Amino acid sequence: MTYDTKLGIEENKVAALSYVGIWIAAIILLLIEKDNRFVRFHAMQSLMVFLPLSLLVFFIAWIPYVGWVLADFIGFPAMFLVVIFAIMAYRGMKFKIPFIGRYAYRLIYG
């Protein structure tokens, strides 16, 4: 069963969008979507994974000579995670990423 969201789109598509838009879309969806806990859970989980990861890649890239290479070694697997998480959310799965997923679940579902 799918439920509509404030955006008028099915919840699984909006949940997948929270991963595709990395942490920026997650923040926007947390502000817009107040009632749908499925979308809020995925947006919170996306925010908790990809914001620190983005900051880590940003700061590592500033290391002289090797920073860009090291940042690529972190950034490319992160892009793979975005695709995997978006596909799983699109399928309607409420998966929990180890450690972070449990905390995000408690924040959203109480």
N, CA, C and O atoms as a DFTB+ gen file, in Angstrom:
440 C
 N C O
     1  1       0.852      -1.167       0.000
     2  2       0.000       0.000       0.000
     3  2       0.904       1.238       0.000
     4  3       1.843       1.327       0.792
     5  1       0.621       2.174      -0.876
     6  2       1.418       3.395      -0.927
     7  2       0.579       4.564      -0.441
     8  3      -0.634       4.610      -0.642
     9  1       1.238       5.482       0.186
    10  2       0.578       6.661       0.712
    11  2       1.135       7.894       0.024
    12  3       2.319       7.957      -0.306
    13  1       0.270       8.867      -0.185
    14  2       0.718      10.108      -0.792
    15  2       1.429      10.974       0.241
    16  3       1.291      10.782       1.449
    17  1       2.169      11.904      -0.259
    18  2       2.917      12.820       0.595
    19  2       2.448      14.241       0.335
    20  3       1.558      14.464      -0.486
    21  1       3.035      15.191       1.021
    22  2       2.680      16.597       0.800
    23  2       3.018      17.050      -0.611
    24  3       2.401      17.980      -1.131
    25  1       3.992      16.400      -1.232
    26  2       4.382      16.744      -2.603
    27  2       3.432      16.158      -3.644
    28  3       3.507      16.515      -4.820
    29  1       2.542      15.265      -3.224
    30  2       1.608      14.638      -4.155
    31  2       2.212      13.468      -4.906
    32  3       1.658      13.019      -5.910
    33  1       3.324      12.978      -4.435
    34  2       4.027      11.859      -5.056
    35  2       3.982      10.690      -4.080
    36  3       3.886      10.894      -2.870
    37  1       4.050       9.467      -4.599
    38  2       4.030       8.290      -3.739
    39  2       5.229       8.310      -2.798
    40  3       6.301       8.812      -3.136
    41  1       5.021       7.754      -1.613
    42  2       6.045       7.846      -0.569
    43  2       7.340       7.141      -0.933
    44  3       8.413       7.607      -0.549
    45  1       7.277       6.035      -1.659
    46  2       8.518       5.344      -1.997
    47  2       9.382       6.175      -2.948
    48  3      10.610       6.124      -2.872
    49  1       8.757       6.930      -3.830
    50  2       9.517       7.793      -4.748
    51  2      10.146       8.963      -3.994
    52  3      11.279       9.347      -4.281
    53  1       9.431       9.519      -3.049
    54  2       9.972      10.637      -2.263
    55  2      11.090      10.138      -1.357
    56  3      12.085      10.838      -1.168
    57  1      10.945       8.939      -0.792
    58  2      11.999       8.370       0.049
    59  2      13.269       8.137      -0.767
    60  3      14.374       8.397      -0.290
    61  1      13.113       7.649      -1.989
    62  2      14.280       7.463      -2.862
    63  2      14.911       8.805      -3.206
    64  3      16.133       8.913      -3.306
    65  1      14.091       9.813      -3.383
    66  2      14.603      11.154      -3.685
    67  2      15.452      11.693      -2.540
    68  3      16.389      12.456      -2.774
    69  1      15.139      11.309      -1.309
    70  2      15.926      11.790      -0.168
    71  2      17.362      11.273      -0.224
    72  3      18.266      11.914       0.312
    73  1      17.584      10.133      -0.860
    74  2      18.951       9.625      -1.027
    75  2      19.620      10.213      -2.257
    76  3      20.806      10.543      -2.224
    77  1      18.873      10.344      -3.334
    78  2      19.452      10.862      -4.588
    79  2      19.890      12.312      -4.424
    80  3      20.905      12.720      -4.989
    81  1      19.148      13.082      -3.667
    82  2      19.497      14.482      -3.452
    83  2      20.499      14.678      -2.337
    84  3      20.739      15.800      -1.891
    85  1      21.088      13.568      -1.886
    86  2      22.068      13.546      -0.801
    87  2      21.468      14.253       0.422
    88  3      20.278      14.079       0.683
    89  1      22.206      15.008       1.149
    90  2      21.726      15.583       2.413
    91  2      20.910      16.847       2.206
    92  3      20.149      17.228       3.095
    93  1      21.039      17.505       1.075
    94  2      20.266      18.726       0.820
    95  2      18.782      18.383       0.675
    96  3      17.928      19.031       1.282
    97  1      18.481      17.369      -0.124
    98  2      17.090      16.943      -0.288
    99  2      16.546      16.385       1.018
   100  3      15.360      16.535       1.310
   101  1      17.395      15.749       1.800
   102  2      16.946      15.196       3.078
   103  2      16.484      16.296       4.023
   104  3      15.455      16.155       4.684
   105  1      17.231      17.383       4.091
   106  2      16.833      18.506       4.947
   107  2      15.522      19.108       4.464
   108  3      14.636      19.392       5.270
   109  1      15.393      19.302       3.169
   110  2      14.166      19.884       2.607
   111  2      12.976      18.976       2.889
   112  3      11.907      19.456       3.267
   113  1      13.149      17.670       2.710
   114  2      12.041      16.743       2.956
   115  2      11.690      16.661       4.436
   116  3      10.519      16.492       4.777
   117  1      12.661      16.776       5.309
   118  2      12.347      16.792       6.734
   119  2      11.542      18.037       7.106
   120  3      10.697      17.984       8.000
   121  1      11.794      19.139       6.438
   122  2      11.043      20.368       6.712
   123  2       9.643      20.331       6.112
   124  3       8.694      20.832       6.715
   125  1       9.511      19.744       4.934
   126  2       8.219      19.726       4.236
   127  2       7.307      18.621       4.757
   128  3       6.135      18.855       5.051
   129  1       7.849      17.436       4.867
   130  2       7.046      16.247       5.170
   131  2       6.934      16.043       6.677
   132  3       7.855      15.518       7.302
   133  1       5.828      16.449       7.255
   134  2       5.650      16.360       8.703
   135  2       4.887      15.098       9.130
   136  3       5.046      14.645      10.264
   137  1       4.068      14.527       8.248
   138  2       3.173      13.440       8.643
   139  2       3.658      12.050       8.251
   140  3       3.428      11.092       8.989
   141  1       4.318      11.921       7.118
   142  2       4.703      10.613       6.599
   143  2       6.005      10.159       7.249
   144  3       7.078      10.675       6.936
   145  1       5.903       9.202       8.145
   146  2       7.078       8.745       8.887
   147  2       8.044       7.946       8.030
   148  3       9.250       7.962       8.277
   149  1       7.532       7.249       7.030
   150  2       8.398       6.482       6.128
   151  2       9.374       7.414       5.412
   152  3      10.574       7.143       5.356
   153  1       8.856       8.503       4.872
   154  2       9.699       9.477       4.180
   155  2      10.634      10.162       5.162
   156  3      11.811      10.360       4.860
   157  1      10.133      10.519       6.317
   158  2      10.967      11.187       7.323
   159  2      12.103      10.278       7.797
   160  3      13.222      10.742       8.013
   161  1      11.816       8.984       7.958
   162  2      12.862       8.041       8.368
   163  2      13.980       7.989       7.334
   164  3      15.156       8.087       7.683
   165  1      13.620       7.837       6.073
   166  2      14.646       7.757       5.027
   167  2      15.395       9.081       4.871
   168  3      16.600       9.084       4.617
   169  1      14.693      10.198       5.019
   170  2      15.356      11.494       4.943
   171  2      16.330      11.677       6.104
   172  3      17.436      12.182       5.910
   173  1      15.933      11.277       7.292
   174  2      16.823      11.386       8.461
   175  2      18.037      10.480       8.301
   176  3      19.164      10.881       8.591
   177  1      17.804       9.278       7.844
   178  2      18.912       8.342       7.647
   179  2      19.876       8.867       6.582
   180  3      21.092       8.769       6.744
   181  1      19.343       9.417       5.508
   182  2      20.179       9.994       4.462
   183  2      20.998      11.162       4.994
   184  3      22.187      11.281       4.698
   185  1      20.368      12.009       5.770
   186  2      21.064      13.150       6.363
   187  2      22.189      12.687       7.286
   188  3      23.284      13.248       7.262
   189  1      21.921      11.670       8.093
   190  2      22.908      11.207       9.066
   191  2      24.073      10.456       8.418
   192  3      25.147      10.353       9.010
   193  1      23.869       9.939       7.223
   194  2      24.954       9.237       6.527
   195  2      25.738      10.190       5.637
   196  3      26.967      10.225       5.694
   197  1      25.037      10.959       4.818
   198  2      25.717      11.682       3.750
   199  2      26.222      13.073       4.130
   200  3      27.114      13.587       3.455
   201  1      25.699      13.697       5.165
   202  2      26.252      14.982       5.586
   203  2      27.663      14.809       6.159
   204  3      28.576      15.508       5.719
   205  1      27.876      13.906       7.124
   206  2      29.254      13.721       7.598
   207  2      30.191      13.204       6.502
   208  3      31.362      13.581       6.451
   209  1      29.668      12.341       5.630
   210  2      30.493      11.817       4.543
   211  2      30.896      12.924       3.575
   212  3      32.037      12.956       3.115
   213  1      29.979      13.825       3.265
   214  2      30.284      14.954       2.389
   215  2      31.321      15.879       3.017
   216  3      32.232      16.350       2.335
   217  1      31.185      16.136       4.299
   218  2      32.165      16.982       4.991
   219  2      33.532      16.316       5.024
   220  3      34.554      16.982       4.854
   221  1      33.555      15.011       5.240
   222  2      34.818      14.280       5.247
   223  2      35.510      14.372       3.889
   224  3      36.706      14.652       3.820
   225  1      34.772      14.140       2.823
   226  2      35.345      14.236       1.473
   227  2      35.835      15.653       1.198
   228  3      36.902      15.836       0.613
   229  1      35.066      16.654       1.613
   230  2      35.450      18.049       1.397
   231  2      36.775      18.376       2.079
   232  3      37.658      18.983       1.475
   233  1      36.906      17.972       3.339
   234  2      38.122      18.307       4.080
   235  2      39.321      17.475       3.638
   236  3      40.448      17.970       3.641
   237  1      39.098      16.233       3.264
   238  2      40.205      15.408       2.767
   239  2      40.728      15.953       1.446
   240  3      41.926      15.879       1.173
   241  1      39.842      16.496       0.629
   242  2      40.266      17.040      -0.666
   243  2      41.236      18.212      -0.520
   244  3      41.936      18.544      -1.476
   245  1      41.292      18.836       0.634
   246  2      42.193      19.963       0.864
   247  2      43.613      19.536       1.237
   248  3      44.503      20.381       1.329
   249  1      43.833      18.253       1.449
   250  2      45.182      17.773       1.768
   251  2      46.060      17.962       0.523
   252  3      45.696      17.519      -0.566
   253  1      47.194      18.607       0.683
   254  2      48.051      18.859      -0.485
   255  2      48.518      17.562      -1.157
   256  3      48.820      16.572      -0.490
   257  1      48.568      17.594      -2.467
   258  2      49.105      16.559      -3.349
   259  2      48.243      15.305      -3.461
   260  3      47.973      14.857      -4.575
   261  1      47.814      14.740      -2.375
   262  2      47.088      13.467      -2.431
   263  2      45.617      13.598      -2.055
   264  3      44.882      12.612      -2.108
   265  1      45.181      14.778      -1.683
   266  2      43.826      14.961      -1.187
   267  2      42.748      14.589      -2.186
   268  3      41.766      13.936      -1.832
   269  1      42.925      15.001      -3.431
   270  2      41.896      14.696      -4.436
   271  2      41.784      13.203      -4.686
   272  3      40.687      12.680      -4.879
   273  1      42.913      12.522      -4.682
   274  2      42.894      11.076      -4.907
   275  2      42.200      10.377      -3.739
   276  3      41.360       9.500      -3.944
   277  1      42.551      10.765      -2.527
   278  2      41.912      10.171      -1.353
   279  2      40.415      10.474      -1.322
   280  3      39.611       9.611      -0.969
   281  1      40.048      11.685      -1.686
   282  2      38.635      12.060      -1.714
   283  2      37.868      11.236      -2.745
   284  3      36.709      10.880      -2.528
   285  1      38.517      10.937      -3.862
   286  2      37.872      10.085      -4.860
   287  2      37.646       8.676      -4.340
   288  3      36.624       8.056      -4.633
   289  1      38.602       8.170      -3.568
   290  2      38.449       6.825      -3.014
   291  2      37.311       6.749      -2.005
   292  3      36.779       5.667      -1.755
   293  1      36.936       7.862      -1.432
   294  2      35.787       7.895      -0.518
   295  2      34.523       8.270      -1.276
   296  3      33.451       7.731      -0.999
   297  1      34.636       9.181      -2.221
   298  2      33.475       9.694      -2.943
   299  2      32.822       8.689      -3.876
   300  3      31.594       8.632      -3.956
   301  1      33.612       7.902      -4.578
   302  2      33.024       6.942      -5.511
   303  2      32.230       5.848      -4.811
   304  3      31.128       5.532      -5.261
   305  1      32.733       5.255      -3.734
   306  2      31.871       4.299      -3.016
   307  2      30.619       4.958      -2.430
   308  3      29.573       4.318      -2.323
   309  1      30.726       6.227      -2.054
   310  2      29.545       6.932      -1.544
   311  2      28.485       7.067      -2.631
   312  3      27.292       6.963      -2.349
   313  1      28.912       7.297      -3.868
   314  2      27.951       7.364      -4.976
   315  2      27.273       6.015      -5.174
   316  3      26.083       5.959      -5.485
   317  1      28.013       4.938      -5.000
   318  2      27.446       3.599      -5.090
   319  2      26.396       3.388      -3.992
   320  3      25.341       2.805      -4.239
   321  1      26.697       3.869      -2.772
   322  2      25.731       3.767      -1.679
   323  2      24.452       4.542      -1.978
   324  3      23.356       4.082      -1.657
   325  1      24.591       5.709      -2.588
   326  2      23.414       6.505      -2.943
   327  2      22.496       5.694      -3.843
   328  3      21.284       5.658      -3.627
   329  1      23.060       5.051      -4.842
   330  2      22.249       4.267      -5.789
   331  2      21.582       3.091      -5.082
   332  3      20.388       2.853      -5.267
   333  1      22.336       2.361      -4.283
   334  2      21.785       1.192      -3.583
   335  2      20.669       1.603      -2.621
   336  3      19.603       0.988      -2.609
   337  1      20.911       2.641      -1.815
   338  2      19.907       3.087      -0.853
   339  2      18.655       3.614      -1.549
   340  3      17.540       3.370      -1.087
   341  1      18.830       4.337      -2.662
   342  2      17.678       4.872      -3.398
   343  2      16.835       3.739      -3.980
   344  3      15.607       3.802      -3.944
   345  1      17.475       2.717      -4.507
   346  2      16.737       1.577      -5.065
   347  2      15.959       0.859      -3.963
   348  3      14.800       0.493      -4.154
   349  1      16.591       0.662      -2.824
   350  2      15.917      -0.025      -1.725
   351  2      14.736       0.791      -1.199
   352  3      13.689       0.224      -0.884
   353  1      14.890       2.102      -1.102
   354  2      13.780       2.952      -0.654
   355  2      12.664       2.974      -1.697
   356  3      11.486       2.988      -1.341
   357  1      13.023       2.977      -2.969
   358  2      12.016       2.973      -4.035
   359  2      11.188       1.693      -3.992
   360  3      10.002       1.708      -4.323
   361  1      11.795       0.612      -3.594
   362  2      11.072      -0.659      -3.478
   363  2      10.192      -0.724      -2.235
   364  3       9.464      -1.696      -2.038
   365  1      10.258       0.308      -1.399
   366  2       9.404       0.370      -0.221
   367  2       9.987      -0.284       1.011
   368  3       9.265      -0.527       1.978
   369  1      11.268      -0.572       0.999
   370  2      11.914      -1.227       2.133
   371  2      12.258      -0.202       3.212
   372  3      12.689       0.913       2.919
   373  1      12.061      -0.603       4.445
   374  2      12.465       0.240       5.571
   375  2      13.718      -0.397       6.176
   376  3      13.665      -0.976       7.261
   377  1      14.830      -0.288       5.473
   378  2      16.086      -0.870       5.918
   379  2      16.795       0.090       6.864
   380  3      16.661       1.309       6.760
   381  1      17.540      -0.484       7.776
   382  2      18.291       0.337       8.728
   383  2      19.778       0.137       8.476
   384  3      20.284      -0.984       8.522
   385  1      20.456       1.220       8.214
   386  2      21.901       1.187       8.088
   387  2      22.461       0.927       9.485
   388  3      21.987       1.531      10.447
   389  1      23.452       0.049       9.627
   390  2      23.962      -0.265      10.967
   391  2      24.319       0.991      11.765
   392  3      24.905       1.931      11.228
   393  1      23.967       0.997      13.023
   394  2      24.184       2.059      14.004
   395  2      23.343       3.304      13.699
   396  3      22.555       3.732      14.542
   397  1      23.496       3.876      12.533
   398  2      22.802       5.119      12.178
   399  2      21.308       4.876      11.996
   400  3      20.490       5.681      12.441
   401  1      20.952       3.784      11.350
   402  2      19.550       3.483      11.087
   403  2      18.738       3.306      12.353
   404  3      17.585       3.730      12.429
   405  1      19.342       2.680      13.342
   406  2      18.652       2.488      14.618
   407  2      18.363       3.828      15.288
   408  3      17.277       4.036      15.830
   409  1      19.325       4.724      15.249
   410  2      19.151       6.040      15.853
   411  2      18.117       6.875      15.078
   412  3      17.279       7.546      15.682
   413  1      18.182       6.828      13.743
   414  2      17.210       7.542      12.916
   415  2      15.803       7.006      13.163
   416  3      14.845       7.778      13.217
   417  1      15.676       5.702      13.313
   418  2      14.375       5.082      13.586
   419  2      13.805       5.594      14.908
   420  3      12.624       5.931      14.995
   421  1      14.651       5.651      15.934
   422  2      14.196       6.148      17.235
   423  2      13.794       7.627      17.171
   424  3      12.837       8.036      17.829
   425  1      14.511       8.421      16.392
   426  2      14.170       9.833      16.269
   427  2      12.815      10.040      15.596
   428  3      12.057      10.923      15.996
   429  1      12.507       9.252      14.598
   430  2      11.284       9.452      13.820
   431  2      10.105       8.721      14.436
   432  3       9.026       9.300      14.566
   433  1      10.279       7.481      14.814
   434  2       9.158       6.683      15.294
   435  2       8.971       6.728      16.804
   436  3       7.954       6.272      17.327
   437  1       9.947       7.274      17.491
   438  2       9.810       7.454      18.946
   439  2      10.215       6.317      19.742
   440  3      10.140       6.365      20.970
